[in-house]
Amino acid sequence: MFEQSPSLGPGTGSVTQHTFEILVLLAGAFLLGLLLHWLLSRAMALRMRQQAVDLLHLRERLTAAERRPVSSARLRESNSTEHERTLAQLRESREGEAKARERIIELEGRIALLESEKPAVQPLPDVLDAVMPFITPPKK
């Protein structure tokens, strides 16, 4: 293109040939642009359809979630009831533990009292001496 001077003319070809060549190049670029636009618009259309489907799915989930407050309220109520029941069991077990400690202290006091009143143990007579007086007891 830059090999010839523009003042000399189109070179070996005629002006018509060069004009036709330029028009073919422009038409090719136009068709290539149309093809790229079609491909991109098709991809965008597919993406828009997918987003529309996602939007419908989210709307369905939203309506389902709006219908659920009654069941979630029941769930909260059952959880609070279970919590109260657990607290009541904990209170009962602590009360039982306190009663058991009191009883243990009382029994330990009784045992200490009985041990302090315990008479000195008298040695029992040897049973063998009473039954067989002729046998001498073993030496200790």
C-alpha positions in Angstrom: 0.0 0.0 0.0 2.8 2.4 0.9 5.1 1.3 -2.0 3.5 3.6 -4.5 2.9 7.3 -4.4 -0.7 8.3 -4.2 -0.1 10.9 -6.9 0.8 8.3 -9.5 -2.5 6.4 -9.3 -3.7 3.0 -8.2 -0.8 1.1 -9.5 -1.3 -2.0 -11.6 -5.1 -2.3 -10.9 -7.9 0.1 -11.9 -9.8 2.3 -9.6 -12.8 0.1 -10.0 -10.9 -2.9 -8.8 -9.5 -1.1 -5.8 -13.0 0.2 -4.9 -14.5 -3.2 -5.3 -11.7 -4.6 -3.0 -12.4 -2.0 -0.4 -16.1 -2.7 -0.5 -15.5 -6.5 -0.2 -13.3 -5.8 2.9 -15.9 -3.6 4.4 -18.7 -6.1 3.7 -16.6 -8.8 5.3 -16.0 -6.7 8.4 -19.7 -5.9 8.6 -20.7 -9.6 8.3 -18.0 -10.5 10.9 -19.5 -7.8 13.2 -23.0 -9.2 12.6 -21.8 -12.7 13.5 -20.1 -11.6 16.7 -23.2 -9.5 17.7 -25.4 -12.5 17.1 -23.2 -14.8 19.1 -22.9 -12.4 22.0 -26.6 -11.5 22.0 -27.4 -15.2 22.0 -25.1 -15.8 25.0 -26.7 -12.8 26.7 -30.2 -14.1 25.9 -29.3 -17.5 27.4 -27.9 -15.9 30.5 -31.1 -13.8 30.8 -33.2 -16.9 30.5 -31.2 -18.6 33.2 -31.5 -15.6 35.5 -35.2 -15.5 34.9 -35.5 -19.1 35.9 -33.4 -18.4 39.0 -35.6 -15.5 39.8 -38.7 -17.6 39.6 -37.1 -20.2 41.8 -36.2 -17.6 44.4 -39.8 -16.2 44.3 -41.1 -19.7 44.9 -38.8 -20.1 47.9 -39.8 -16.7 49.2 -43.5 -17.5 49.0 -42.8 -20.9 50.7 -40.8 -19.1 53.4 -43.6 -16.6 54.0 -46.0 -19.5 54.6 -43.7 -21.0 57.2 -43.8 -18.5 60.2 -46.6 -20.6 61.8 -44.5 -23.7 61.8 -41.4 -21.8 62.9 -43.4 -20.3 65.7 -44.4 -23.8 66.8 -40.7 -24.8 66.6 -39.7 -21.9 68.8 -42.5 -22.8 71.2 -41.5 -26.4 71.4 -37.8 -25.4 71.9 -38.8 -23.1 74.8 -41.0 -25.8 76.3 -38.1 -28.3 76.0 -35.8 -25.7 77.6 -38.2 -25.2 80.5 -38.6 -28.9 81.0 -34.8 -29.3 81.1 -34.5 -26.5 83.6 -37.1 -28.1 85.8 -35.3 -31.4 85.6 -32.0 -29.6 86.6 -33.8 -28.0 89.5 -35.2 -31.3 90.7 -31.8 -33.0 90.4 -30.1 -30.2 92.4 -32.8 -30.4 95.1 -32.3 -34.2 95.2 -28.6 -33.7 95.5 -29.1 -31.2 98.4 -31.4 -33.7 100.2 -28.9 -36.5 99.7 -26.1 -34.3 101.1 -28.3 -33.5 104.1 -29.1 -37.2 104.6 -25.4 -38.1 104.3 -24.4 -35.5 106.9 -27.1 -36.8 109.2 -26.0 -40.4 108.8 -22.4 -39.5 109.4 -23.4 -37.8 112.6 -25.3 -40.9 113.8 -22.3 -43.1 112.9 -20.0 -40.8 114.9 -22.4 -40.9 117.8 -22.7 -44.7 117.7 -18.9 -45.1 117.5 -18.5 -42.8 120.6 -21.0 -44.9 122.6 -19.5 -48.2 121.5 -18.6 -50.4 124.5 -15.2 -51.9 124.7 -15.3 -55.3 123.0 -14.8 -58.2 125.4 -12.8 -61.1 124.0 -14.9 -64.1 123.4 -14.0 -67.3 125.1 -12.2 -69.7 122.9 -14.7 -72.1 121.4 -12.2 -75.0 121.3 -11.6 -74.7 125.1 -15.3 -75.1 125.7 -15.7 -78.0 123.4 -12.4 -79.8 123.8 -10.7 -78.7 127.0 -7.8 -81.2 126.6 -6.4 -79.6 123.4 -4.0 -76.8 124.1 -4.5 -73.7 122.0 -1.9 -72.7 119.5 0.7 -70.1 120.6 0.3 -66.7 119.2 
